[in-house]
């Protein structure tokens, strides 16, 4: 050790810091491996000995660059990151190498969720809404009647369907989600819910216009208020910002009613608990072993399953509102997990 010059020692330490193995450093500096090992132990105790095997193609800096390309949104896939790396460096690597770097950084592949596009205006409106209603209790939210429209297909209702199947079992009707060309038709329905249970549900005939929507409110909404014996002066009605909902004739009618209308932020289905009720309804429709023979049977199934929704489920959904508000605040107005 005493015969080694300071310059050689500095060179050894520099090579060790770069990640070279004890043997590689010893060969390059023409010293014994024991000398290099002692210097590693005494001068660089925190630098681990490289693992055996083939040296990784991606350096630590390269890995950080690949991870940054994904997490910043510049690129979407490991294949795209691999292609750019090859173009920038001329080094041939596989997409598996890039995926391994992602895994080491704590990233996992997952299916992209479908979420509404949020503009800066939408984000601000969502955040303002959450701030205004942050102190609302479950009792406050229980005054709200939630409403929405949805499409229900005759074949293959929207949403995932699950089944149990034995190993080697041939496909049975219960294991298959049957489809037909051109969809087989669908129904548009309007529905509402309260903390006391599901309200009226109504099939939308033809194209929904502002006048058709106003008629639905005049009948289905008012009947729901009567059905649950709600005090109209304490009711708060929620609907989204669809142009039909904000039309002059509809706004004039709403202005004549005793109940309030909730000032709703656009692009906020995650704040509306009735969205979960629609998902529940479609799952139940998917559980039928055979598809409906026609629109009349589909309509009957919808009404049957809607009437079977447990009132307690509606109450639980309304009870989630304070958590939804906090989720929007935590996300700074962006998407939430709801």
N, C-alpha and C positions, 0 to 999 in steps of 0.2 A: 504494500500500500504506500509505503514511504517513497518508493522509487517512481511513483506516478506523478507527473507534473500536474499543476493546478489546471492547465489548459485541457489536459486529457480528462480530468475529473469533471470540469464544466461541460465538456462534450458528452461524457457519459450521462450526466444528469439531464442534459438537454434531450438526448435520445430517449431516455427513460420517460421523461415528461411527455414526449410525443406518442408514447404507447408501445414502443418497441419492447420485445421480450429481452430477458437477461442474455440469452444466447446470441440474439441478433446484435445487441450492443457490444457484447464481448468480441464478436467476430469483426465488427466495424472498427473498434478501437484497439484491436490486437492486445487484449488483456484477458485474464482468466475470468470465468463466470463467477467465481467466488468473490473476486474484487468488485464486480458489478453488483452482485447480490448484497455485499456489505454496504456499498454506497446507497443502494435502494433502501435498505433497512434503516440506515442512520440519517440520511438526508431527505429521503422522499417516502416516509412511512405511510403516507395516505394514498400514494399511487399504487394501485394493485398490479400484480403480475398479470399480463394479458393471458386470456384463456388459450388453450391449445387449439389446434385446427387451423383451417384456412382463415386468413385475415379478412375482415369485413370490407366489402367494397365501398360502403358509405362511411365517411368519417362522422364524428359527432356533429360537426358543423353542417355537413350534408343532410344529416337526419333532421336537424332543426329546421333547415331550409325547406325540406319536403313537408314537414309537419305544418310549418307556417303557411305554405301554399294551400293546404287544405283548410286549416282553421280560419284563415283570413277570407276564405270564399273565392280566392282567385281561380282555383280548380276544384272540380267536384269528385273526381275518382282517382284511385291509385294508378290506373292506366294512364290518365292524363298527366299525372305528376311524373311517372316513369318516362313518358315521351319527352316532356320538357327537360328532364335531367339529362337524357341522352343527347338532346339537341344542344344543350348548354355546355356539356363537359366532353362529349364524344365518348363517354364510357358506357359500355353496354351492360345494363343491369336489367333484372326481371321485375315485373310488377309485384312478385312475391316478396322480393327484397324490400320494396317500398312499404308493402303492407306490414311486414315484420317491424319496420321502423315505426309505423303508426301504432302498432300494438305495444311496443316498448314505451311509447310516449303516453300510453293509457287510452288510446283511441280505439273504438270498436265500430265495425261496420253496422249500419242499420238502415231500414227502409225510410225514405223521406216521407214525412207527414204532409198531408194536404192541408194547407192553411190559407186563409184569405190574404190577398195582397194588402199590405199596410203602407199607406203614404205617411209622410211626416204629419199631415193634418189629422189622419186617422189615429196615429199614435198619441198625439197631443189630446185629442178628444177622449180617447180611452183613459188616459191618465187623469184628465180633469174629472171625468165621471167617477173614477175610483176614489179620487180624493174627496169629492163631494159626498160620496156615500160610504166613506170609510167607517163612520160611526153608526151606521144603520145596524139595528139588531135583527135577529131572526123574526121578531114580532113585526118589525117594519116591513121586511121583505114578504111576510105572509099576507100583506095587504095587496100584493101585486097579482094581477092575472096576466100570465105569460102567453103569448100567441106566436104562431108561425105557420108557414105553408111548407109542404113537402111533397115530393113525387114518390109514388109507390108503384113499382113495376109489377105486372102480372106474373112474369117469369123472372126469377133471379132478383128478388128484392135487394136493394142496395145494402151493403154491409157484409161482413164475413159470416160464413156458416161453418159449423164444426160437426163432426160425427166421429163415432167410435167404430173401428173395423178390426176384425181378427186377421192375424197373419194368414196369407194365402186365400182369404175369402174373395170371391168374385164380387164385382160391383153390383150392389143392390140399389133399388130406387131411393132408399133412405140415405145412401152414401153419396148420392150425386145431386148437384145443384143444376137442374135442367135449364137449358136455354133454347130459345128459338130465334130464327132470323128476324131481324127488324124489331126485336124486343118483345113482341107479343102484346104490346099495348101497356098503358099505365094510367093511373089516376092521380090527379092533383087534389090534395085535401088541405083544408084549413083546420087548425085545432087550437085549443087553449088549455091551460092547466092552472090550478090554484094549489095552495098549500093543503087544501082539504081534499084534493083529488082531481082527476082529469075532468075538464069541462067538456063542452060540446065539440064534436068533430063533424066536419061538413065537406062533402064532395064538391069540388069546383067544376062547374059545367062550362066547357068551352074555354075561351080566353078570359083570364081574370082582368077586369077593368076596374076603374075607380068606383063605378056605380055598383058593380057586382060586389066589390069589397065592402062598400057602405051598407049594402043589403045584408051581408053576412054579419056585420057588427050589429045592425039593428035587430037581428033575430038571434043568432047564435051567442053573441057576447052577452046581450041583455038576458037571454034565457039562462046562461051560466051563472050570472049574478043572482038571479031568482032561485036557481037550483040549489045553491049553497046558502041562501038566505043572507047574502052579504049586504052590508050597509053601503049603498052606492056612493054616498058622500065620503066614504073612507077608502074606497077602491082606488087602486092605481093600475092603469092599463098600460101594458108594454107591447109595442110592435116595433119592427125595424124601420129603416129609412127607405124602403122600396118606394119608387115614384107613385105607385097606386095608393100607398099609405099616406103620403104627404100631399096628395092632390087636394085642391081647394075645396071640393064638395065634401071630402072626408074630414078635412080639418074643421070645416064649418059645423058639421054634425057633431064631431067630438067636442067642440067648444060649447055646444048646447047641453052637454051631459053633466051630471053631478060629479062624476069621477074625474080624477086627474089622469094625465097622460105622462108617462115616464119619458124624460128627455134622453133618448137612447143614442149611444155612439155607434157610428157606422162600422161595418166589418167586425162585429163582436159576437159571433155565434157562441164563443166560449163562455160568454157571460149569461147566456140564455139557457136555463135548465131544461126547457122543453126540448132542446136538441137531444138530450139524453133519453127523453121519453120517446122521441121518434126512433132512435136507435134500438130501444127496447122493443118497440112495436114491430119493427122490421125483422128483428131476430126471431120474434115469435111467429111471424108470417113465414119465415124460412123453415120453421120446424115442421110444417105440414109435409107429409110424405109425397103428396102429389100436388102439382100446381093447380090453381083455380081453373075451372072449365071456361070461364068468361069473366067479363067485367062485373056482372051482377054478383057472382060468387066471391070475387075479390073484395067487392064492397062489403059484403056480408062478413067476410073474415076480418076485415079491418075493424068494423063496428064491434064484432065479438071480442077481439083481442083488446081493443081500446077499453071496453067496458070491464075487462078483467084486470086492468092495471090496479095494483094495490094502492089505496089512498096513502099508506105509510111511505110508499116509494116517492110519491109526489112531495110529501113533507120532508123526506130526507134530501131531495134535490133542492128544495127551497132553503133548507138549513145549510146547504153548501155555499150560499151566496157570500157570506162574510169571507170565506176562504178564497173564493173566486176574486173578490175585490183585492184582497191582500196579494194574490198571485199576480194580478195586473200591476199593482204597485211595485212588487219585487222585480217584475220584468220590465219596469219603466215604460209601460204602455205597449210592449211587444206581446207576442203570442204567449199563451200559458199552456199548461198540460191538460186543461179542461176541454 
